[in-house]
Amino acid sequence: MPFHSPEGHSRVAFTQTQLAAQSPARITPPVPTASFAASVAIAKSQQSTAPPTARSGNQPDPLSLRPTAPSGTMATELTAAQLRAYDGTDPSKPIYVSIRGKVYDVTSGRSFYGPGGAYAIFAGHEASRALGKMSKDEADVSGDLSGLTDKELGVLADWETKFQAKYPVVARLVDA
């Protein structure tokens, strides 16, 4: 049965069954052709085999752009004293917060963690205990998890998950 669009055009309505009957039962993916294979071979043959140091112009050496640590590992270790230098008071430095010994770069959240921000007390510190307790008390800003309840440890785990999704890990906190 036809219906009219808001513009007044006549259209025909189909039921799901009618549409299924008109569609092919199986859609097959395209099969690579000989010309496709030839194109791939040509592209591969045109790739440079010269070592990265022999590049011309102002192109950077791709090896210099690779991370120095293997994927998934942290290249830097910081002590608590070193971490304090990243509290947001120096606008030329990033802002770091540590949770369970992992140091996160929270600079993109400067309005929260920078001076005057709601969570500025955590900047430049190990904040696990305070986050688990949902506390902004300076005495709770530490990595000491002793005495936390299961509920508080769950809250901390939720914070850690949020940080992992939002901020890069840049270092590991170590004892001096």
C-alpha positions in Angstrom: 0.0 0.0 0.0 1.5 3.4 -1.0 2.1 6.1 1.6 3.1 9.7 1.1 6.3 11.3 2.3 6.3 14.7 3.9 7.2 16.1 0.5 4.1 14.5 -1.0 5.9 11.8 -3.0 4.2 8.5 -3.2 6.2 5.5 -1.9 5.6 1.9 -1.6 5.9 0.2 1.9 7.4 -3.3 2.0 7.2 -5.7 4.9 10.4 -7.4 6.2 9.2 -10.6 4.6 8.8 -9.0 1.2 12.2 -7.3 1.4 13.8 -10.6 2.3 12.2 -12.3 -0.6 13.6 -9.8 -3.0 17.2 -9.9 -1.5 19.7 -12.5 -2.6 20.0 -15.3 -0.1 23.7 -14.9 0.2 26.1 -12.1 -0.6 29.5 -13.3 -1.6 32.6 -11.1 -1.0 34.5 -9.9 -4.1 37.2 -12.2 -5.3 40.6 -10.7 -5.9 41.4 -10.6 -9.6 44.6 -11.0 -11.4 44.8 -7.3 -11.9 44.5 -6.8 -8.2 47.3 -9.2 -7.6 49.4 -7.4 -10.2 48.7 -4.1 -8.5 49.9 -5.4 -5.2 53.1 -6.8 -6.7 53.8 -3.5 -8.4 53.3 -1.6 -5.2 55.6 -3.9 -3.3 58.3 -3.6 -6.0 58.2 0.2 -5.8 58.8 0.2 -2.0 62.2 1.4 -1.0 64.6 -1.2 0.3 67.2 1.4 1.3 68.0 1.6 5.0 66.3 4.4 7.0 69.5 6.3 7.3 69.7 6.7 3.5 66.5 8.6 3.2 66.6 11.9 1.3 65.1 15.2 2.1 63.8 16.2 5.5 62.0 12.9 6.2 62.5 11.7 9.8 64.1 8.3 10.4 61.2 6.0 11.1 63.2 4.1 13.7 63.7 7.3 15.7 59.9 7.6 16.0 59.4 4.2 17.6 58.9 4.1 21.4 62.0 3.1 23.3 60.2 0.6 25.5 58.3 -2.4 24.2 54.6 -2.0 23.8 52.7 -2.3 27.1 55.8 -1.5 29.3 56.7 1.8 30.9 60.0 3.4 30.0 60.2 5.6 33.1 60.4 5.2 36.8 59.6 8.1 39.2 60.1 8.4 42.9 57.5 10.2 45.0 59.8 13.2 45.3 60.2 13.3 41.5 56.4 12.9 41.0 55.7 16.0 43.1 57.3 18.1 40.4 54.4 17.3 38.1 51.7 18.8 40.3 50.4 21.4 37.8 52.0 24.4 39.3 54.5 24.7 36.4 52.5 25.2 33.2 55.4 24.0 31.1 55.3 20.5 32.7 52.6 17.8 32.4 50.4 16.9 35.3 50.8 13.4 36.8 48.7 11.4 39.2 49.7 7.9 40.5 47.2 5.1 41.2 48.5 1.8 42.5 52.0 2.7 41.4 51.1 3.6 37.8 51.7 7.2 36.9 49.1 8.7 34.6 49.5 11.9 32.5 46.3 13.8 33.3 47.3 17.0 31.6 44.3 16.8 29.3 42.2 17.2 32.5 44.1 20.3 33.6 40.8 22.0 34.7 40.3 19.1 37.2 43.9 18.4 38.3 45.6 21.7 37.8 45.8 24.5 40.4 42.3 25.4 41.6 40.8 22.3 40.1 38.4 20.0 42.1 41.1 17.2 42.2 44.2 19.4 42.3 45.1 17.8 45.7 45.9 14.5 43.8 48.2 16.1 41.2 51.9 15.1 41.7 51.0 12.4 44.2 50.1 8.7 44.7 46.3 9.1 45.3 45.1 5.5 45.6 43.9 5.7 49.2 42.1 9.0 48.8 40.4 7.9 45.6 39.2 4.6 47.2 37.9 6.5 50.2 36.4 9.3 48.0 38.4 11.7 50.2 40.0 15.0 49.5 41.7 15.0 52.9 45.4 15.5 52.5 46.2 12.8 55.0 44.5 10.2 52.7 46.5 11.2 49.6 48.9 8.2 49.7 49.4 4.7 48.3 48.6 3.0 51.6 45.7 0.7 51.0 45.8 -0.9 54.5 42.5 -0.8 56.3 40.4 0.0 53.1 37.1 -1.9 53.0 36.1 -4.1 50.1 33.7 -1.3 49.0 36.5 1.2 49.1 38.8 -1.1 47.1 36.0 -1.5 44.6 35.7 2.3 44.3 39.5 2.5 43.7 39.2 -0.2 41.0 36.5 1.9 39.3 38.7 5.0 39.4 41.6 3.0 38.0 39.5 1.7 35.1 38.5 5.3 34.3 42.1 6.5 34.4 43.2 3.6 32.1 40.5 4.5 29.6 41.2 8.2 29.6 44.9 8.9 30.4 48.2 7.4 29.2 50.4 5.6 31.7 53.8 7.4 31.6 55.8 5.9 34.4 55.9 3.6 37.4 56.2 4.9 40.9 59.2 3.4 42.8 60.6 3.8 46.3 63.6 5.9 46.6 
